[in-house]
Structure formats: C-alpha cells, structure tokens
Amino acid sequence: MAKSKTNKDKSKAKSNYTKNSKKLSKPDLTSPLEKITDELKAEKEKFLRLFAEFENYKKRTSKERIELFKSANRELMSALIPVIDDFERAKNQTKGIDESEDIKGLYLIFNKMNEILKLNGLSEVEVSVNDTFDSEIHEAITQMPVKNKKQKGKIIDIIEKGFKLGDKIIRFPKVVVGQ
C-alpha cells in the first residue's frame, strides 16, 4: 500500500509536471514573436512621445525667444520715451524762434528718431480733447469741475502722450477729466 501511494504521488507529480511543462512550452513557442511585437509597439510609442515632446520643445523655445525679443524691445522703447518727450518740449520751445540751421538739425534728428521707433513698432496712443475717458486706455491725473454737462466724463486736457508697442500700451496717456 505504501508503494501504491508513492507511485500515485509520483504519477501525480509527473502529470502536474507534464501539464505545467505543456503550459510553459506552448507560450514559449509564440512568446518570442509576441514579445518582439510588444517591444516594437512600446518602442514606437516611446518614439512618438519623444517626437511630440521635441516638437513641443521647439515651439516653446521659439515662443520664448520671440517673447524675449519683445520684452527687450519693450524695455528699450520705454527708456526712449522720456527722450521723445524732451524732443517734443524742445520742438515746442523753438516754434516762436526763427528757424536757424541748428533748429532745422534738431527737427531732422527728431523726425529720424520717430521714424526708427515707428519701424520698430512704437506708436502714439490716439487721444484728443473731448474724447470719452476710458480707464483701460487713459490714466486720469486729476478731475476738474466743468460748467458744461456735456464735458462730464470727457478728456479736458492731455498732460502726457501715451505710447504702445504693437498692440500693447507701454505708457498710458495722462489726461485731465471733466467732473
């Protein structure tokens, strides 16, 4: 009886081993092909992701470069605006004086500078007296009482010109508003 149990155990173990080896051997035959195709799919996916990341990187760096140039240009233009104001004041002071060669030279320099700034995207914010005050475009320096009710909320005087670089205002026009 002990022999028959041992033989049964051996035959069970043998049948389990045969079943397990059959299970292992069957996938092993198709496994290399499936394994290679799975690896190929994974590598293709990695490649596509890397390619998309690289494209996004190129777009981002080009945008950053453009923004850097714009901001550098903005800083330069902001620094030149007080010079434009000084030229305007000098031009206004020389209106009553006879135009000598020095004055004509000043006008030539002023016009040349304005043209260069316009070519680089700097332009004046269009504002005139009696325009309606808009807080998104104008900066109110003070409010003055007005007798005429039609002038309430309107621009009475322009203290300082405003400038924009492209579509963005870099200095708001300073105005006096009727109250």
Secondary structure, 3 states (H helix, E strand, C coil): CHHHHHHHHHHHHHHHHHHHHHHHHHHHHHHHHHHHHHHHHHHHHHHHHHHHHHHHHHHHHHHHHHHHHHHHHHHHHHHHHHHHHHHHHHHHHCCCCCCCHHHHHHHHHHHHHHHHHHHCCEEECCCCCCCECCCCCCEEEEEECCCCHHHCCEEEEEEECCEEECCEEEECCEEEEEC
